[in-house]
Amino acid sequence: MHLNMSENNCPLEERDRDRLPPILNHSLDRGPKLPFPSYGSFISTLNHKRESGSHSFSSPFLLPAVKQVRELPPIFPDVRHKHRISIDVLPPEVKARFVSEPIIPIRTKTAKEFQDDVERATISGDWKQVHDFYLTTFDSFLELNGAFKKEANAPFNTIEDSGINIKFVNIVYDALLHTPADTQKSVLKGIINSLLREWKGPRTKDDLRAYFVLVQNPQYTSPATYVIYAHLLRQIAALAEADHHFLMHWFKKLPQKRFKQLVERLQLFITTRLFPAKPEDLPSMAKCSWWIPSATKVLSLLNAANSISCFPIVPFTDFYNLTLDHIDFMEDYHTWQAHGNSNRFTFCQFPFILSTVVKKAIIQRDSEQQMISMARQTLVDKVSRRQRVDMSLLFLNIKVRRLQLVSDSLDELSRKRADLKKKLKVTFVGEAGLDMGGLTKEWFLLLIRQIFHPDYGMFTYVKESQCHWFSSWKCDNYSEFRLVGALMGLAVYNSITLDIRFPPCVYKKLLTPPIVPCDLDTPVGMATLTLEDLQQIMPDLAHGLGELLSYEGNVEEDFYTTFQVFQEELGVVKSYNLKPGGDKIPVTNLNRKEYVQLYIDFLLNKSIYRQFAAFYHGFHSVCASNALMLLRPEEVEILVCGSPNLDMGSLQRVVQYEGYSKTDPTIRAFWDVVLGFPLELQKKLLHFTTGSDRVPVGGMADLNFKISKIDVSTDWLPVSHTCFNQICLPPYKSKKELRQKLTIAISNAEGFGLE
């Protein structure tokens, strides 16, 4: 703004002064207070003060009401630049237009001094000094930084170091729960004051540090503190993405114990809000609908921190909220499908919180709804044509001959591709009997046994890693790989656990991408894989490549390697360039990382691309669903092969008996022996009885495990019917005899595909 003044900066002429707005005596509750005066109001006040002979600038500057403002004098073109006020002639109050960063108070109390204070208070009963520390520290964000920041006014603007003395924070919080009630209340009141303060502009790193400290408070385990906790979570959830980035990396640096406590408190908060023991203790859901979204968003920061850590701080299953298993998620799922990751909250936006049980249920329900829609359309077509309605149209009916099991299965699945989402029923040609589940499981077991046998040539069994990998041989028809993929999809859909030993990277590739692309030319299964992935398949080769990366000598002269790989295919060794002209490019210290990455990509992606693409499309032909986007690779493996975590105590509680009761001496001896087995023998027992050493997604209860009595000589070994998850025990007379016979049986049962 330019004002018409004389050359020597004299006061405004009287005629101009009269046209400026008058200084009004507003009361403090009228109109908004400005942190600093506007240019015009300052000049007006300056003139008024000069007229009255006052030289003080301490009075507050208030914005006058709009109706009382008169138009300022026009700025004349000929004096626009000539009479501009210089910043140098303005008083200091106007020069300091913006408040500088607040100075953090310097607190010098050390962790040792604080612990000594607590020890003296515990002995004397005088908690005043400790109480004053808590009262001061938690009263504001500045005081929190003053107490816990390593160096009060250092910036610490890095994701690698929060600048907070975590050890001191832990000591203060560990002592808090043992202080008198009034001290604990003073902390909560201080947090309320801190959260209610008005903050202008973007958050500073000191604000983030305060949130980082406050969210670790152990008092939030009590529902009485949940209103305060909820507001803290809301403010953290509303931070900018850049601020979340810093918090995520700071969380990653926490000790495992503290990190786990943070996760558990958030999970308890969500559970209690969903299913409160005393609803009257919490506000109504209508008034606090933002509680769960805020907590879930903060939990997602911890999940991200866990994911980016070199080694996970806690297992990913610690982020499951198992109380959500009891909620019908289809409405949440459909809302997520309709609105995606918009501002409308759904749990499906944060799939890490949903257990595999929930995700499997969503996949099955989604597939069932697709199947019902298809079946309804088929029935409508039949009725409209006045044709006879056959209820078998509601099922995927597979008829196979035992001697031509693979070829018949391939033909059936190819011809009935449109029915793959229907309920599966299997019939063996020439054999009587209805499929009540046993024939379906037998079909899976026999088919997998043949396909994965080394002599069949589709898969290679790697002894070092005890897993199967795709054979790299080339052919004109990869339909059998599509069959294996479809089998895996059918197993997921029909709740059948398969004894397939694929390495984890197979499931990464199955989810790359999780939804089949519309463009059939788009590559599938081309996951970004690392040396760790290769280690799980070919440990010796991975070890060699690792040594190449860490070699301190001259790689080019000592290894004499080029960007070329040799591979044996059906007894013939073939060479492939890892990049154009690779056979003429030496591997050096500078390009060895590129060589290793290209080598891994060739072995795990490019050399088996056509085999895996057929496998990928077979799996997705059954399991095609947006629900696959909810899954981690580890969860796909659990859906297909079951969980490796055994709990024989749970199995004992759900087992069914036929010919025995749980009090019979043979049964008591059986469980005494089994519960005393090492894990390896327990796995062998499960494999002997069910055909797999893993547990279905729903747990032991989903096994339908049965122990039956067989009236034969006790010289016999136990026998099993894997199609029905049934073990048959002769009535052994002693625990010693039972242990001996059972150990022999389960240790010599033939596994398929294994050597």
Secondary structure, DSSP 8 states (H G I E B T S, - for coil): ------TT-----HHHHHTS-------TTSS-B-SS--HHHHHHHHHHHHHHT-----S--B---GGG--------GGGTTTT---GGGS-HHHH--S------------HHHHHHHHHHHHHH---HHHHHHHHHHTT-HHHHHHHHBSSTT-----SS---B-HHHHHHHHHHHTTS-HHHHHHHHHHHHHHHHS---SS--HHHHHHHHHHTT-GGGGSGGGHHHHHHHHHHHHTS-HHHHHHHHHHHHTS-HHHHHHHHHHHHHHHHHHHS-SSGGGS--GGG-TTHHHHHHHHHHHHHHHHHHSSS-SS-GGGG--GGGGGS--HHHHHHHHHHTTSSS--GGGSGGGS-HHHHHHHHHHHHHHHHHHHHHHHHHHHHHTT----GGGGEEEEEE-GGGHHHHHHHHHHHTGGGTTSEEEEEETT-----SSHHHHHHHHHHHHHHTSGGG-SEEEETTTTEEEE-----S--HHHHHHHHHHHHHHHTT--------THHHHHHTSSSS--SSTTS--S-----HHHHHTT-HHHHHHHHHHHH--S-HHHHH--BSEEEEEETTEEEEEESSTTGGGSB--TTTHHHHHHHHHHHHHTGGGHHHHHHHHHHHHHHH-SGGGGG--HHHHHHHHH-BS---HHHHHHH-EEES--TTSHHHHHHHHHHHHS-HHHHHHHHHHHHS-SSB-TT-GGGG--EEEE--S-TTS--EEEGGGTEEEE---SSHHHHHHHHHHHHHS---SS--
